[in-house]
Amino acid sequence: MKRPLVVALVIGLISGGVAMALHRSGVLLRPELAMTNLFSRQPGPTRTVGDGWQFFFVLILALGVSWMTLVTTRRAWLGWLVAILLLELAGVAWLSSLYRVLFQPLPSVIGTALAFILPIGVVEWVRFAQRRREREAVAPPEAVVASPEPVSIKPPTRVKRDPAPNPIVQACEVTAVVCDIANKHDLADECEPAAFVEITEKFLAQVSETLRKAGAYIESAGGEGIVAIFGYPESDKQHAEKATRQVMALTQAYSESNKSGRSEGPVSFGVHAGVSSGTMIMAPKKNNGQRGLLVTGEPVELARRFCIANRFYGSRVLLGPRSFELASKILVARPIDFLSGVDARERHEIYEPIALALDASREQITRRDAFWNGVVLYREKRWAEAYAQFQNARDPGGIEDRPLQLYLRRIEPLALQLTHTPLEE
C-alpha cells in the first residue's frame, strides 16, 4: 500500500471512531433529538437506521474525504465539495423521512468534517517538520569574498570524503547528484587565481558537508564539481526524493544569500545541480595501498550533463526522466527539453522542479500547467497556441523566469510570422 492511502486509512478510522463514540456516548443526544423532531413529522410508523449502518456510512465518507484531502493540492476547491456533501447528508435525512425511515445525519457530518480537517493538520505539521530539517541541514552559505588585496596561494585544503565502504561488487539503483558553481568560468576570469581557489574550496567544503549530512556518499569533490550518490551504501527507496529535495534547498539557499546581500563583497555565485537516477556498479578498489570505491554508470554522466545544461536554460536544478518518475509525488515540476544521452541515439527529457508539492501554491501549479501545455504545443509546432500558453505562464509579480523567456524568444518570431502571413484563398 502506498503511504497516502495508509495515512488516509488511519485518519478515516480515527474520524469515524470519534464520530460514532460521540453518537454512542449520548453527547450528541440533544442535537440528534432536535433533528429527529425536524425530520420525522410524518404520521405512521418510522424505521430507524441502526448503528451498524451508521458506522458503515460514517467510515466510507471519512475514508473517502481523508484520502482526497491528502492527495489533492486544491484544498479550497475540495472544501466547497465537502460543504456540499454535508448539505446533501441533511437532504438524505429529509428524503428518508418522507419514506418513514429515520436516518441520523449528525455522525456522518462530524466524521466527514473531521476527515477533512485532520489531514490538513497532518500535512501542515509534516511541512513544518520538513522545513525545520531543511533549515538545520542547509545552513546559509558563508559570504565568499575575493579579497582586493594580494592573497598568497595556500596549499589547497582537501575536502573530507566519506570513508569507502567495503562492499562486494554490486549493481544497484541510486540517484547521482552533480553540483557545481553556476558562474565559475566568469569567476575564473574576474578573480585572481588565489581568490578563485579560495572560493572553490569553500564551496566544495560547504556543499559536501551538507550533502553528507543528508545521507549522500561523496564520490568525488574537485574542480569539476561534487558528485554525490544517494541510496548507497545503505539502500533507500526514497533516494530520488531525498536527492531532489536536498539540491532544491541547497540551490535556493545560495540564491537567497545573493539576493539578500549577505555577501560582503562584489563576488557572488549560485549553484547548479543535475540529478539522474539509474543502475550503477559499485566495487571496492585499491589505489597505492588505500582502499577506495569504483563508481561507474550512466547516471553520473547524465547528471553532469544536466548540471551543465542549467547554464543554457537558466534553471538551477534539472532532473532526468527516472528521477522525475521516482520523485514526482513530492514535486511540482515542468518539462524543459530533450538532451542526448551517452548514446547519441538516446534522448532524455529533462524536468525542472519548481517547488515541493506541499509548499506549492495554486498560482504556481496554474503557471506550471500553462508552461507544460506550451511545451507540448511547441513540440507540435502549433506556434500561436503555444505562445498564448507561455504568456499565461508568466509570473504576475514580474519574477524572472529564464526557461520561460528562452521559449518566448524561440517562439515569438514564429508566432509573429504566422500572424502576419495572409491566408491562402
N, C-alpha and C positions, 0 to 999 in steps of 0.2 A: 504494500500500500504506500502511496505517496504521502509525503509529510503533510500537505494542506488537508488531505482527506482525513488523516488521523486526528489532526488538531480539530477539524470540524466535527468529527465524531465525538470527541471528548467534550467540546463546548456544547454540542447539541444535547448530549446526555445530561450535562450539568444544568442547562437551561430548562430542559423538560422535567428533570428531577425537582428543581426548585419550584417550578410552577405547580406540579402535582402535589408536592409537600405542602405548599400553601393551601391548595384546594382541600386536601385530606385533613389538615390540622384545624380547619374551621376559621382560619384567619380571614378568608375571603367570603365568609358566610353572609354578612350583611350586603355587600355589593352583589353577590350572587342571588340573594333573595329578591333584591330590587330588580335585577334583570329577569328573574323568573316571573315576577308580577307583571313586568312590562311585556314579556313575550308570550305569556300563557293566559291571555284573556278569552280565548275561545272556549265555549262550553263543551262539556263532554270529557271523557277520559283522556289523559295525557300520558304518553310513554316518555321515559327519561333515558337519555344516552348514558350507559354505565361508565364507571371509572376506567374499565379496561379499554373501551373505545376512546374515551377521553385521552388517556395516556398515549394511545396509538396516534391520534391526531396531533397531539402536542409534540410528540417525538419526531414525527415526519416533518412537521413545519419547522421545528427547531433545527433539525439536521440540514434541511434544505437552505434555510436562511443563513445559517452559520457558514456553510460551505460557499455560498455565493458571496458573502461578505469578505471571506478570506481571499478568494481568487480574483475578485474584481478590483480595479483601480478607480472606478467611478462610483464611489460610495454615496455621493449626494443623489445621483440618479437612482441607485438601489434603495436609498431611504424613502424616496417617493413611492416606489413599488411596494415596500414594506408597509407604508402608511395605507396604501390602497388595499393591501391584503388584510390589514386589521379592520378596515371598514367592511370588507367582504365577509369577514367572520361574523360581524354583527348582522349582516344581511342574511347569512346562512342560518343564524339562530332565529331570526324573524320568519324566514321562509319555512323552517322546520316547524315553528309554532302553528303555522296555517294547517299543517297536516297532523296536529296534536302530538308532535314529538318535541320534547324539551331538550335542546342542546345548549349546554352552558359554555359560552364563548370565552369567558374570562381566563381560564387556564391556558387556552391556546393563544390568547392575546399576550399574556405575560411571558409565556415560553418563547413566542416569536420575537417580542421586543428584546428579551434578554439575549436571544441568539443573534440579534443584530448589533447590540451594544457591546457584548463581551468580546467578540473578535476584534472590534476596533480598538478596545483597550489593550488586547494582547499584541496587536500589530504596533501600536504606539509604544508599548513597553519594549518590544523587540527592537524597534527603530532607535529608541533612546539608548539601549544597551549596545547596539552596533556602533552608533556614533561615539559612545564613550570609549569602546575598544579601539576605534579608528583614531581617536584623538590621542590615546595612550600609545598606539603602535606607530603612528605617523607624527612625530614631533616636527614642528615647523623648521624648515632648513635654516641653518645659521647663515648670517649675512656673509656672502662670499664677495670680497672686495679685492680688486687689484690695487696694490699699493702704488702711489705715484712715485715713491722713492725706489731707488735701485734695490733689488732683492737678490740676495745670494742664493744660488741654487743649492738646495739641501738634498741629500740622498732621499729618493722617494720612499715614503713610508709604505710598507707592504700592507695591502688590505687583508685582514684576517679572513681566511676562508674556513669553511666547515671542515672538521676532520673527516677524512674519507671513510665512508662506511666499508665494511668488509663483507660484501655480499657475494653470492655466486653470480655467474653470468646470467642475466635475465633480461627479458623484454617486457616492458610494462607501459601502460598508458599513463602519461603525465602531461603537465602543461608547462611549456617553456616560456619564459619571460625574458625579453631583452630590453634593458633600459639604457638610455644614453642621453647626454646633454643635447638639447634641441638645437642650439645655435653654436655648437662647439667650433665649427670651421670659422665662423665670424669672430669668435673669441680668440682663436689662434692668430688671426690676422690683426686684431685690435690690441691684444695684450702682449706684454713682454713674455718671453718664454717661461721665465721663472714664475710669473703671476699665473700663467695658464696652467702650469704644472700644479701649483697650489690649489687652484680652483678644481682641477680634475681630481686631485687626491681627496679633497673634502667631499666632493660629490660621490666618489666611489665608496668612501668610508660610511657616509650617512645612509646612502641608499642600500648598500649591502647589509648594514646592520638592521635597517627597517625590514627588509625582505626576510632576513634570517629570523627575526622575531616573529614574523608572520608564518613561519614554518617552512620556508623555502630552503633548498640546498643550493648554495652559491657555487656554481660550477666554475665560473671564471669572473674576474673583475680587472679590467685593464683599459688601455686606450681605446678599444672598440666597444666599450660599454660593459654592462654587467649581464651575465647570463645566469638566471636563477631557474631552478626546477621545482615545481610544486607537485606533490604526490609521491615524493621519493626522499629518503629511503622508506619512510612509513607510508603505507598505502592509504590513500584518502580519496573517496569517491567525489568529494566536492573540490577537487584540485583546481578545476577551471573557475569555479565560483570564487574561491579564495584568491586566486591569482588576479582575476579581473577586478575584484573589489579592492585589492591592495594597490594595484597600479593606478586605479582611478583616484583613490585617496591620495596617493603619493604625488601624482602629477597635479592634482588640484591644490595640494599644499604648496608646491613650488609656485604655481600660478598666482595664488593669493598672496604669497610672500612678495612677489614682484609688484602686484597691483597696490598693496598696502604701503609700499615704500619702506619695508623693514630693512632693505639693503642700505648700508651706509655710504655706498659709493656708486659710480656710474655703471658698474658691471652687474648685470642680472641675467639669469638664464632660466629656461624651462626644462622640462624633462619629457622625452618621448618614450613610448613603450610599445612593443609588439608582443602579442600573446598568441600562441599556437599550441594546440593540443594534438596528441597522437602517440603512436607507439615509438619508444626509444629503447636502445640497447644500453644496459649498464653493466660494466665489467671492471673488476679490480685490475690495477696495473702497478708496476714499479718503475720509477724513474730515478736513476742514480741512488738506488737503495731506499728511496722514500716511497711510501705507499700512496697511491692516488686512485682516481676513478676515471675510467674511459666512458665518456657520454657521447653517444652518436645517434643521429636520427634526423629525419626531415623537420620535425617541429622547431629545432633551434635555428636552422637555416631560414625557415619561413618567418619565424618571429623576428629575426634580424631584418629581413626584407620589409616586414610590416612596420618595424620601428623606423626604418629609413623612409618609408613611404609617407609617414606623417609630415615630413618636410614639404612634400609636394601638395598634399591635400589640405594642409593646415590644421589637421587634427592633432590630438595629444596621445590617444590610445587607439590602436587598431587591432581587431580580433580576426582570427581565421575562422572558417566555417565550423570546424569541430568545436572550437572554444565557444563560439556563439551558440551552438546547439546545446552544449552542456550547461552554459551559464544563462541562457535566455530567460529562465524563470525568475531570476533576480534582477534582470536588467531591462531598461528601456534603451534600445539600440536602433541604429538605422544602417541600411546598406550604403556603401560608398562606391565601390568599383570592383573590377576583377584584376587580379595580379597573376602573372605567370608563376608557376611553381618551379621546383628543382628541375623537373622535366618541362621543357618549353611547351610541350603539347598540353600540359595541365593548366587549368585556370582556377584560381581560388577566389571566391567572393569574400571581400573584407568588410567588416562592420565597425562602426564607431559607437561605443557606449556613451549614452547621453547622461543617464542618471540611474541610480538604483531604483528598482520598481517601488520600493516602499517610500522613497523620497520624491518620486516623480509627481509633478502637478498635472492637472488636466490640460493646461496650456502646452506643457512640454510634450505630452502624448499627442495632442492635436497637431502640433507642428511636426512631430516625428512622422505621423501618418501622412501628412501632406508631402513631406520630403520623400517618403517611401513611394507614394503614388507618382511623384515627379520623376523619380529614378526609373520606375517601371515604364512610364510613358516615354521617357527619354530613350530608353533602350528599344522601344517600339517605333521610334522616330516620329512620334506624334508631338511635334515641337511646340505648337501653340498650347495644347493642353498641359504639357509638361511645364511650360513657362508659368502658366497660371497656378499650378500646384506649388511650384517653387516660390512664387510670390506669397502664397498662403503660409509657407513655412518660415517666413521672416519673423524675427523676434520683434514684438511691438515696442520694446524698450530700446531698440537700436543696438543690442549687444552683438558684437562681431561674430559672425558665423562663417568661417573661411571655407569649409566644404560647400556650403550653400552658395557662397559668392563664386566659387570655382565653376559650379554647374551653371549659374546665371551667366557668367562670362562665356561659357561654351555655347549656351543655347540662345542668347539674345540675338546674335546675327541671323541664326536660322529662323527664329520666330519672326523677326522683322522682315526678312526676305519673303517668308510665307505670307505675311500680312500685305505686303506691297505688290505681290505677284498677281496680276489680273487673272480672273477665272477664264478658262478657255470656253468658248461658246460652242 
